[in-house]
Amino acid sequence: MKAVKTAVFHFALLAVFFITANNQATAKQAAAQATAPRPATGPSEFITPNGLKIIHNRVEGNEVIAVRVYFRGGVRNFDAKDAGIETLTLEAAQSGTKRFSKGEINRELARMGTVIDSSAGYDFSVVAMRCVKQHFERSWELFSEIVLHPLFEAQEVALLKDQLVNALRQENDVAESVVALESNRMLFRSHPYANSPTGTLESVAHLTPEDLKKYHASLLETSRMLVVSAGNISAEEIRRKAETSFGSIQKGTYKESQLPSFSAAGKPELKVTDRSVATTYIRGTFAAPPLESPDYAAMTIAINILQQLFFQEVRVKRNLSYGADATLLAQGANSGFISVTTAKPNEALRVMLDQIEFLQRQTILAEGLKPIVGGFLTTYYMKLETNDAQVGRLAEYELLGGGWKRALGWIDQVNKVTPDDVQRVSKTYLRNFHFAVVGTSSQIDKDLFVSK
């Protein structure tokens, strides 16, 4: 009986929080929507004669244009000895091309306020551009040159290698990085994700400019590439730009391999990095449903509720930590994690595991779930205010979520989540945590950490 009363109290508290937040946010949103940029016709897609797929979302009333070129495959494109090659290749591509020196690129970007950057991840890599409409022509010129014709000069490659190596060395000095890396390594054991996108000290050290040139050439296949854009520009203009710049690229024969499930996901694990520190760092990674799964929408709501429970029980009620959190990622083989930094690791984790068990044992009242979903969707809308964010969302669904059109039905999926769905996914996925800890080993209750 006490557990039932506690459940009612928890969700009543959450409902009040979200109703208040949602009412305030809805008022702000309504005011903002009067002037917010609106899609002109919604996203559209087309394929160039050489097989390059392009997705464009025309957005009126916003002078920022965002364009990204994606390369499929991620860490499946290389083996462990070459880990980090994709990160280094795309970084080095911005340091000079056949037509523009590094200095010319930097001066032009600064003059126009254009940003060109890159990143490489587990499932794909990307070269991204953001510019204002008046500088789109020149920005595209630089952007396409960086994608197509980088020089990979020895001096620039050496400089970037040193920077990447130094960053890798520093990972072991930062407790937050250590627990992230170690918890992932446990779950990713014997999986393609065991290859780090940023590589290791050993793998990065042996990479040469010639290695980067060969790797870059292997990326330039339209069967591997995807272009996504958003802004106040017509789809026809984007089509012309893409066909002119990328029309000579061969289609190639790239086919993405199916990702296996995590073989290490079936049991909990713990690894403690023994350090004498005032604050203990904890992160527990778990296998989660991927973006294309029917369970993904319900899992996002479950994680959202868990975040609020952690906030109330760990921070507000017991003052055990300012940093207790839960996160759901969006990857081809997906995962999530819970994390906390605290001076009382066993007490804080016990409270967090109690909140997880609470979600698994109790069913939310339907009237309590509705404002929670409303608050979640308000935050979701706010995160998609920029054209760059809209590009990222469309690409994420195209590459990992069963096609970009499924992104348009995301709100409907979330609104259909039921209390039973939340309880079911909590039972299914919030278990078998792979905990990494940086702290004093003798203070860690090892049985507690592998109890769930």
Secondary structure, 3 states (H helix, E strand, C coil): CHHHHHHHHHHHHHHHHHHHHHHHHHHHHHHHHCCCCEEEEEEEEEECCCCCEEEEEEEECCCEEEEEEEEECHHHHCCHHHCCHHHHHHHHCCCCECCCCHHHHHHHHHHHCCEEEEEECCCEEEEEEEEEHHHHHHHHHHHHHHHHCECCCHHHHHHHHHHHHHHHHHHCCCHHHHHHHHHHHHHCCCCHHHCCCCCCHHHHHCCCHHHHHHHHHHHCCCCCEEEEEEECCCHHHHHHHHHHHHCCCCCCCCCCCCCCCCCCCCCCEEEEEECCCCCEEEEEEEECCCCCCCCHHHHHHHHHHHHHHHHHHHHHHCCCCCCCEEEECCCCCCEEEEEEEECCHHHHHHHHHHHHHHHHHCCCCHHHHHHHHHHHHHHHHHHCCCHHHHHHHHHHHHHHCCCHHHHHHHHHHHHCCCHHHHHHHHHHHCCCCEEEEEECHHHCCHHHHCCC
